[in-house]
C-alpha cells in the first residue's frame, strides 16, 4: 500500500477549496481576521505553498471558506 503524504493532501484540499470559492489570499486574510486570526499575505502564501501548516490553521481556513470537508 502506498504511503499517503498527509501534508500534500491537506494542501491540495485547501488550495482546491480556495479555487472553487474563488477566494484569493487577500480575501482569506480578511476572513481570518474576522475570527481573530492575524496573518499577512507572505505568511499565508508561505504556509499554503510549503504545505507546512497546523491542523488548527487548516480548520480555521475551512471555517472561513464555509465548507464542510469529507475525508476520503
N, C-alpha and C positions, 0 to 999 in steps of 0.2 A: 504494500500500500504506500502510495506517495505521501510524504510528509507535507503538511499544509503550512504555508508561510502566513501566519496569522496577521502580521503587520501589513503585508501586501493585501490580504483580504479586507482588513479594516479600511485601509487607504482607498482601495477600489470602491468599496461601498460608499464611503464619504464623498469621494470625487464624483461618483455616478449620481448620487442624490443632489449634489450641488448643481450638476449639469442639468438634470431632469427638472429641477425647480428654477433653473436659470438664475442662480444665486452666485454672484461673484464674491471674491474675498472681502471687498469693501462692504457689501451688504451683510455678509456673515459677521463681520466685526461689529456692525451696528446692532444686529440681532443679539449677539452675545452680550453686548453692553447692557441690553435691556434686562438680562437675567443676572447682571452683576459680574460678568466675566470680562476682564480688561485684557485686550490683545491689540497688537498693532499689525499692520499689513505684512511686514517682513517676518514677524513671529509666526503668523498664521501660514504664510507661504512655506516657510521652512518646515514647520511641523507636518503639514499635509504632504509636501513633496518628498520629504525624507521618509515619511511613514512611521515616524517615531513619536507618537503622542500617547497620552494616557487614555485609559478607558473612560475616565471621567470627562476628558476633553471630547472624546468621540460622542459620548452620550449628550453632552451639552450642545454639540453641533446638531445632532439628530433632533434634539428637543426644539431648537430654534428653527430648524428646517421644517418642523411639524410633520415628521414622518414616523411611521411605525415600521420597523425593520424586521423582516422574517429571517431567521437563521436557517441557512441551507443545511 
